[in-house]
C-alpha cells in the first residue's frame, strides 16, 4: 500500500463522560434491589478496549490519534435537524430515558458529539490518505440511530456519518458491513432509498422490538425506490458461532462486493456476538473475529484500494469484548493472532447452510448493480 502507518485508532476521552447511570442490565433499575448495577453501555468496556490496544500486542503496529466534536450541521448530513435539536433540549433539561433501553444524562451532549466526531475523524484519516485503515474507538454505539429516532443506546450514527463523508468526498459507491449482533436498523433507515451505499447487516434473528425499532432485519427489507437491492440483511440463528459468520462473509458479502465494486468500505464493528456477551451469545470467539478482520482486509485490498473505516459498536462484556476487538485488529493487520484466554464453547453451525442459501437466492433475484 505504500504507507508506513497502516492503522490509526481515533479516541476522544470525552466519550467516557456519557453517563448511562444504574439500570437493570439496560432497563430502568428495579425497586426490588438495594444494590444497583451500572447500565450495560458503560465506560468500562471502552476503557478496557483502549487499554488492550495501547498496551497489548498490537501497540507498536498502530497509532493512537484524537477524535473531535461533530458540529450540528455535520450531524444533519444523516440526521433530521429537528431530531438533533430535540436531543440537545432533552439533555439541557437533565436527560432521562429516551426509549426503554436508552438513557441520556445532563452532561451527554459533548460526549455524543465526540462519538460522532471521532467517527468523522477516522473517515478523514482514510479519505486524506494519511493511513489506509482507521478505527473510531468510541461510545455510545450508533448503528440503531435512525434519521430521527434514537434507540438501542444509540443517538448519532457514526457508521452512516463515515459512509456519507466518503460519498461527499467523491467515492461513488460505499459498502457498509455491520457485524454487531443486532440489526443495524438505523443505518438501514438512513440509506434505504439510496443506491450509492450498499448496507449489509449480519445479526441475530431478533425481529422488530417496538415503536423505536420497527425494522425486522429480515430478508424482505431490501430497500425502496432506487434503493431496492441495496440493503442486505443476514439474520442468523442464535448461537451459530465462528464458522457461520465467516461463511456469511465468503458466501454472501464477498459476492455482493464483487457486483457492487465499492470504492470505500465502512464497518460497524461490534463484539457483542461473542460467546460471553450479555446482549449476544452468538458464540463467536477470538478466531472468528480474527477471520472477520482478515476478510475486511481482503475486501479492502480487492475493491477499495486497501482502505477501510471501522466504527466501534456493541461489545458489553468488559472481560472478553476487548480481546475480541484485539483479534479483529490482528486479522485486519495480518499479524499472528493472540491466544484466546476464555473461549471454550464449541462452534455451532446448525441451520446456517439453509439461511445462507436463502440469503443468496434473495440477493441473486434482486441484487445490486453498480450505479
Secondary structure, 3 states (H helix, E strand, C coil): CCCCCCEEEEECHHHHHCCCCEEECCECCCCCCCCCEECCCCCHHHHHHHHHHHHCCCHHHEEEEECCCCCHHHHCCCCCHHHHHHHHHHHHCCCEEEECCEEECCCHHHHHHHHHHHHHHHHHHHHHCCCCEEEECCCCCCCCCECCECECCECCCHHHHHHHHHHHCCCCCEEEEECCCCCCHHHHHHHCCCCCEEEEEEEECCCCCECCECCCCCCCCCCCHHHCCCEEEEEECCCCCHHHHHHHHHHHHHHHHHHHCCCEEEEEECCCCECCCCCCCCCECHHHHHHHHHHHHHHHHHHCCCCEEEEECCCCCCCCHHHHHHHHHHHHHCCCCCCCCCCCCCCCCCCHHHHHHHHHHHHHHHCCCCC
